[in-house]
Amino acid sequence: MAHGGNPIFSGKNFREATQAPPAPQAPYGQNPYGQNPYGQTAYGQAPGQGGWISAQQGMTQEQLQDLYNRPAAGPADIGRMTYDDVIVKTAGCLGILVVGAAVALAVPQGTGSMLMILGALGGFALAMVNTFKKQPSPGLILAYALLEGFFLGGLTRILDNLFPGVGIQAVVGTLSVFAVTLVLFKSGKVRATPKLMRFFMIALIGYAVFALVNVVMMMTGAVTTPFGLSTSVEIMGIPLGVFIGFLAIGLAAFSLIMDFTSIEAAINAGAPQRFSWTAAFGLTVTLVWLYVEIIRLLAILRGDD
């Protein structure tokens, strides 16, 4: 499995859930699985029989035939994580996020800005809680989605007022990147190989350092442009933020590839069904990051017109 990307999937709790349990070992001197010593069977009992014969004796021929005709139990029937679980729960998280964004867009401007701040701070806090929580909590994950909806709605409102149309463009761009990434992953053309993982980690650390320096310079007044170094520094007449924006979108897209890889590995390993909430949470976090980077890049491009 691809580790080292999304901390939600690379954390200890999710990794342990995707590992197959060890085969049971009988204590020294005891027979495994309740077998008799030396392969012998009990008096008057054929090998492989026992409680099953007793159960059969209490069933009619029709009941036995119905039992034999039943399909084998699938992962959902035995409480294991499935793709359907992940899809449904991810759709639920995104639905709650859209509701939160709609609220932030519908309320007065001042209230929307307060909701944006609340969403940013509260969403970060719940992201930390959900990331390090031993067992996934559907309530906390949905609360995170709602708060992120407040944040994205408020951010979209501000930027869309400055640059009309960037909101819907960012939504279309996010969905397009997600769809293309999923198709490439399902086709097997893009995989989270160790080499790509190393490049991703190096680029991600570099991006994080740039973002931290940029925030500090904006807070201290060293740069006064709306996006800090992203718009105040140019390379061949192109704002630095354009290059950084494309890099960030590429990192977010590759993070989706790693998310898909982790989810696939969890399902193949028979992870408990409750961890489908963890998968939905991880995908939501990555999609929020992707949307923010796309709308920021669009705003920088529009501001350079």
TORDOVO-325957 format. One line per field, with one value per residue (C-alpha): x, y, z; residue number from 0; residue in three letters. Coordinates in Angstrom, 1 decimal, always signed. Example, Ala and Ser with C-alpha at 12.3 -4.5 7.8 and 13.67 -1.06 7.14 Angstrom:
BEGIN
east	(+12.3_+13.7)
north	(-4.5_-1.1)
up	(+7.8_+7.1)
num	(0_1)
residu	(ALA_SER)
END
This chain:
BEGIN
east	(+0.0_+1.1_+2.1_+3.5_+0.8_-2.5_-1.8_-5.3_-4.4_-0.8_-1.7_-1.3_-5.0_-5.9_-2.8_-3.5_-7.0_-5.8_-3.4_-4.6_-4.8_-2.1_-3.1_-4.2_-1.5_-2.4_-0.5_+2.3_+1.0_-2.5_-4.2_-5.2_-8.7_-10.1_-8.8_-8.4_-4.8_-3.2_-6.0_-8.4_-12.1_-14.5_-16.1_-18.9_-18.2_-16.9_-14.1_-15.4_-18.7_-20.0_-22.2_-23.1_-24.8_-26.8_-27.9_-28.9_-31.1_-33.3_-33.9_-36.3_-35.2_-36.6_-34.7_-31.5_-32.0_-32.7_-29.5_-27.4_-29.0_-28.1_-25.3_-22.1_-21.8_-20.1_-17.9_-20.9_-22.6_-19.7_-19.1_-16.2_-15.4_-16.6_-16.4_-20.1_-19.6_-16.9_-18.9_-22.1_-20.2_-18.1_-21.2_-22.8_-19.7_-19.7_-23.5_-23.1_-20.2_-22.3_-25.0_-22.5_-21.2_-24.7_-25.4_-22.3_-23.2_-26.8_-26.3_-25.3_-21.6_-20.5_-22.1_-20.6_-17.1_-17.6_-18.7_-15.6_-13.3_-15.3_-15.1_-11.3_-10.5_-13.1_-12.4_-8.7_-9.4_-11.7_-9.3_-6.7_-9.2_-10.5_-7.0_-5.6_-8.8_-8.4_-11.9_-13.7_-16.6_-19.3_-20.6_-17.3_-16.5_-19.8_-19.2_-15.8_-17.5_-20.1_-17.3_-15.3_-18.4_-18.7_-15.0_-15.2_-18.5_-17.1_-13.9_-15.8_-18.0_-15.1_-13.2_-16.2_-17.1_-13.6_-13.4_-16.9_-17.2_-14.2_-16.5_-18.2_-15.0_-13.3_-16.1_-15.9_-12.2_-12.2_-14.7_-12.8_-9.5_-11.2_-12.8_-9.6_-7.6_-10.0_-10.1_-6.3_-6.1_-8.8_-7.0_-3.7_-1.9_-1.0_+0.1_+1.7_+5.1_+8.0_+9.8_+6.7_+6.2_+9.7_+9.1_+5.8_+7.2_+10.0_+7.7_+5.1_+7.8_+9.0_+5.4_+4.8_+7.9_+6.9_+3.4_+4.7_+7.2_+4.5_+2.1_+4.7_+5.7_+2.0_+1.4_+4.5_+3.7_+6.8_+4.6_+1.2_-0.2_-3.4_-1.6_+1.8_+4.8_+2.5_+1.7_+4.5_+7.2_+7.2_+9.2_+9.3_+6.3_+4.3_+3.3_+5.2_+1.8_+0.8_+3.7_+3.1_-0.6_+0.0_+2.4_-0.1_-2.9_-0.6_+0.3_-3.4_-4.2_-1.4_-2.7_-6.0_-4.1_-2.5_-6.0_-7.4_-4.5_-5.0_-8.7_-8.2_-5.6_-8.0_-10.9_-8.6_-7.4_-10.9_-10.8_-13.8_-16.7_-16.5_-13.2_-15.2_-15.9_-12.1_-11.8_-14.6_-13.0_-9.6_-11.1_-13.0_-9.8_-8.0_-10.9_-11.1_-7.3_-7.8_-10.7_-8.8_-5.7_-7.8_-9.8_-6.7_-4.9_-8.0_-8.0_-4.3_-4.8_-7.8_-6.0_-3.2_-5.6)
north	(+0.0_+3.6_+5.2_+8.6_+10.7_+11.5_+11.2_+9.8_+6.7_+6.4_+6.6_+3.6_+2.9_+2.6_+0.7_-1.9_-2.3_-3.2_-5.9_-9.4_-11.0_-13.6_-17.2_-18.6_-20.7_-23.5_-23.5_-26.0_-29.5_-28.7_-29.6_-26.7_-26.0_-28.6_-31.6_-35.0_-36.2_-38.1_-37.2_-39.7_-39.1_-39.7_-43.2_-43.6_-40.3_-39.8_-37.3_-33.7_-34.5_-33.5_-30.6_-30.3_-33.7_-32.6_-29.5_-31.5_-33.9_-31.0_-29.7_-30.8_-31.6_-28.3_-26.4_-28.1_-27.4_-23.7_-23.6_-25.0_-22.7_-19.5_-17.3_-17.2_-14.4_-11.2_-8.7_-6.6_-9.6_-10.3_-6.7_-5.9_-2.7_-2.5_+0.0_+0.7_+1.7_+4.1_+5.6_+6.1_+7.6_+9.9_+11.1_+11.8_+13.8_+15.8_+16.4_+17.8_+19.9_+21.4_+22.2_+24.1_+26.0_+26.9_+28.3_+30.4_+31.7_+32.5_+34.4_+38.1_+38.9_+39.6_+36.4_+34.4_+35.7_+34.6_+31.2_+31.0_+31.7_+29.2_+26.6_+27.1_+26.8_+24.2_+22.2_+22.1_+21.0_+18.2_+17.1_+16.6_+14.8_+12.5_+11.8_+10.5_+9.0_+5.3_+4.4_+6.5_+8.6_+9.3_+12.3_+14.0_+13.2_+14.7_+17.7_+18.2_+18.2_+20.8_+23.1_+22.7_+23.6_+26.9_+27.6_+26.8_+28.7_+31.8_+31.7_+31.2_+34.1_+36.5_+35.4_+35.2_+38.8_+39.9_+37.6_+36.6_+33.0_+31.5_+29.6_+27.5_+27.1_+25.8_+23.3_+22.0_+21.9_+19.9_+17.4_+17.1_+16.4_+13.8_+12.0_+11.9_+10.7_+8.0_+6.8_+6.7_+4.8_+2.2_+1.7_+1.1_+3.8_+5.7_+4.0_+5.2_+3.7_+4.1_+6.4_+8.7_+8.6_+10.0_+12.8_+13.5_+13.8_+16.1_+18.3_+18.4_+19.4_+22.2_+23.4_+23.4_+25.4_+28.0_+28.3_+28.8_+31.5_+33.2_+33.3_+34.7_+37.4_+38.4_+38.6_+40.7_+43.1_+42.1_+41.7_+43.4_+41.7_+39.6_+36.3_+37.3_+36.0_+34.2_+37.5_+39.8_+37.7_+37.0_+34.6_+35.6_+37.8_+35.1_+35.3_+32.7_+31.7_+30.2_+27.8_+27.0_+26.6_+24.0_+22.2_+22.1_+20.8_+18.1_+17.1_+17.0_+14.9_+12.4_+12.4_+11.1_+8.3_+7.4_+7.6_+5.2_+2.8_+2.8_+2.2_-0.6_-2.3_-1.9_-3.6_-6.4_-7.0_-7.2_-4.1_-3.7_-1.9_+1.0_+2.1_+3.1_+6.3_+6.8_+6.4_+8.9_+11.4_+11.0_+11.6_+14.6_+16.2_+15.7_+17.1_+20.2_+20.8_+20.3_+22.8_+25.4_+25.2_+25.4_+28.4_+30.1_+29.5_+30.8_+34.0_+34.6_+34.1_+36.5_+39.0_+39.1_+40.1)
up	(+0.0_-0.6_+2.6_+3.3_+1.5_+3.1_+6.9_+7.3_+5.3_+6.4_+10.1_+12.4_+12.9_+9.2_+8.4_+11.1_+9.8_+6.4_+7.5_+7.4_+10.9_+11.7_+11.5_+14.9_+16.6_+19.0_+22.3_+22.6_+23.2_+22.1_+18.8_+16.5_+15.6_+18.0_+16.1_+17.8_+18.2_+15.4_+13.0_+14.7_+14.8_+17.6_+17.8_+15.3_+13.6_+10.1_+9.4_+9.0_+10.7_+14.1_+14.9_+11.2_+11.3_+14.3_+12.5_+9.4_+11.3_+12.4_+8.8_+6.1_+2.5_+1.3_+3.9_+3.0_-0.7_+0.0_+2.1_-0.7_-3.3_-1.4_-2.8_-0.9_+1.6_+0.3_+2.1_+3.1_+4.7_+7.0_+8.0_+5.7_+3.8_+0.2_-2.6_-2.3_+1.4_+0.5_-2.4_-0.3_+2.7_+0.5_-1.2_+2.2_+3.3_+0.1_+0.4_+3.9_+2.6_-0.2_+2.4_+4.5_+1.5_+0.4_+3.9_+3.8_+0.4_+1.3_+4.6_+4.7_+3.8_+7.4_+8.7_+5.8_+6.6_+10.3_+9.1_+6.9_+9.9_+12.0_+9.3_+8.8_+12.5_+13.4_+10.3_+11.1_+14.7_+13.7_+10.9_+13.6_+15.9_+13.1_+11.9_+15.2_+16.6_+17.0_+15.7_+13.1_+14.3_+11.7_+13.6_+13.8_+10.2_+9.1_+11.4_+9.7_+6.3_+7.4_+8.8_+5.6_+3.7_+5.7_+4.9_+1.1_+0.8_+2.4_+0.4_-2.8_-2.1_-1.5_-4.6_-6.8_-5.9_-6.9_-10.0_-11.1_-12.3_-10.5_-8.1_-10.7_-12.7_-9.5_-9.0_-12.6_-12.4_-9.2_-10.5_-13.8_-12.0_-9.8_-12.7_-14.8_-11.8_-11.0_-14.7_-14.9_-11.6_-12.7_-16.0_-14.3_-16.2_-13.1_-9.8_-6.6_-7.3_-4.8_-7.2_-7.6_-3.9_-3.2_-5.7_-4.2_-0.7_-1.8_-3.8_-0.9_+1.6_-0.7_-1.2_+2.5_+3.2_+0.5_+1.9_+5.4_+4.3_+2.2_+5.2_+7.5_+5.0_+4.5_+8.2_+8.9_+6.0_+4.0_+1.0_+0.5_-2.5_-2.0_-2.5_-1.1_-3.0_-5.4_-7.2_-6.2_-7.8_-11.5_-13.7_-17.3_-16.7_-15.2_-11.5_-9.3_-8.0_-11.4_-11.3_-7.6_-8.3_-11.0_-8.8_-5.9_-8.1_-9.4_-5.8_-4.8_-7.9_-7.0_-3.4_-4.8_-6.6_-3.2_-1.6_-4.2_-3.7_+0.1_-0.2_-2.7_-0.4_+2.6_+0.7_-0.5_+3.0_+4.4_+6.6_+8.9_+7.4_+9.8_+8.2_+5.1_+7.1_+7.3_+3.6_+3.0_+5.3_+3.6_+0.2_+1.4_+2.8_-0.5_-2.5_-0.2_-0.8_-4.5_-4.7_-2.7_-5.0_-8.2_-7.1_-5.9_-9.2_-11.1_-8.9_-9.6_-13.4_-13.4_-11.3_-13.8_-16.6)
num	(0_1_2_3_4_5_6_7_8_9_10_11_12_13_14_15_16_17_18_19_20_21_22_23_24_25_26_27_28_29_30_31_32_33_34_35_36_37_38_39_40_41_42_43_44_45_46_47_48_49_50_51_52_53_54_55_56_57_58_59_60_61_62_63_64_65_66_67_68_69_70_71_72_73_74_75_76_77_78_79_80_81_82_83_84_85_86_87_88_89_90_91_92_93_94_95_96_97_98_99_100_101_102_103_104_105_106_107_108_109_110_111_112_113_114_115_116_117_118_119_120_121_122_123_124_125_126_127_128_129_130_131_132_133_134_135_136_137_138_139_140_141_142_143_144_145_146_147_148_149_150_151_152_153_154_155_156_157_158_159_160_161_162_163_164_165_166_167_168_169_170_171_172_173_174_175_176_177_178_179_180_181_182_183_184_185_186_187_188_189_190_191_192_193_194_195_196_197_198_199_200_201_202_203_204_205_206_207_208_209_210_211_212_213_214_215_216_217_218_219_220_221_222_223_224_225_226_227_228_229_230_231_232_233_234_235_236_237_238_239_240_241_242_243_244_245_246_247_248_249_250_251_252_253_254_255_256_257_258_259_260_261_262_263_264_265_266_267_268_269_270_271_272_273_274_275_276_277_278_279_280_281_282_283_284_285_286_287_288_289_290_291_292_293_294_295_296_297_298_299_300_301_302_303_304)
residu	(MET_ALA_HIS_GLY_GLY_ASN_PRO_ILE_PHE_SER_GLY_LYS_ASN_PHE_ARG_GLU_ALA_THR_GLN_ALA_PRO_PRO_ALA_PRO_GLN_ALA_PRO_TYR_GLY_GLN_ASN_PRO_TYR_GLY_GLN_ASN_PRO_TYR_GLY_GLN_THR_ALA_TYR_GLY_GLN_ALA_PRO_GLY_GLN_GLY_GLY_TRP_ILE_SER_ALA_GLN_GLN_GLY_MET_THR_GLN_GLU_GLN_LEU_GLN_ASP_LEU_TYR_ASN_ARG_PRO_ALA_ALA_GLY_PRO_ALA_ASP_ILE_GLY_ARG_MET_THR_TYR_ASP_ASP_VAL_ILE_VAL_LYS_THR_ALA_GLY_CYS_LEU_GLY_ILE_LEU_VAL_VAL_GLY_ALA_ALA_VAL_ALA_LEU_ALA_VAL_PRO_GLN_GLY_THR_GLY_SER_MET_LEU_MET_ILE_LEU_GLY_ALA_LEU_GLY_GLY_PHE_ALA_LEU_ALA_MET_VAL_ASN_THR_PHE_LYS_LYS_GLN_PRO_SER_PRO_GLY_LEU_ILE_LEU_ALA_TYR_ALA_LEU_LEU_GLU_GLY_PHE_PHE_LEU_GLY_GLY_LEU_THR_ARG_ILE_LEU_ASP_ASN_LEU_PHE_PRO_GLY_VAL_GLY_ILE_GLN_ALA_VAL_VAL_GLY_THR_LEU_SER_VAL_PHE_ALA_VAL_THR_LEU_VAL_LEU_PHE_LYS_SER_GLY_LYS_VAL_ARG_ALA_THR_PRO_LYS_LEU_MET_ARG_PHE_PHE_MET_ILE_ALA_LEU_ILE_GLY_TYR_ALA_VAL_PHE_ALA_LEU_VAL_ASN_VAL_VAL_MET_MET_MET_THR_GLY_ALA_VAL_THR_THR_PRO_PHE_GLY_LEU_SER_THR_SER_VAL_GLU_ILE_MET_GLY_ILE_PRO_LEU_GLY_VAL_PHE_ILE_GLY_PHE_LEU_ALA_ILE_GLY_LEU_ALA_ALA_PHE_SER_LEU_ILE_MET_ASP_PHE_THR_SER_ILE_GLU_ALA_ALA_ILE_ASN_ALA_GLY_ALA_PRO_GLN_ARG_PHE_SER_TRP_THR_ALA_ALA_PHE_GLY_LEU_THR_VAL_THR_LEU_VAL_TRP_LEU_TYR_VAL_GLU_ILE_ILE_ARG_LEU_LEU_ALA_ILE_LEU_ARG_GLY_ASP_ASP)
END
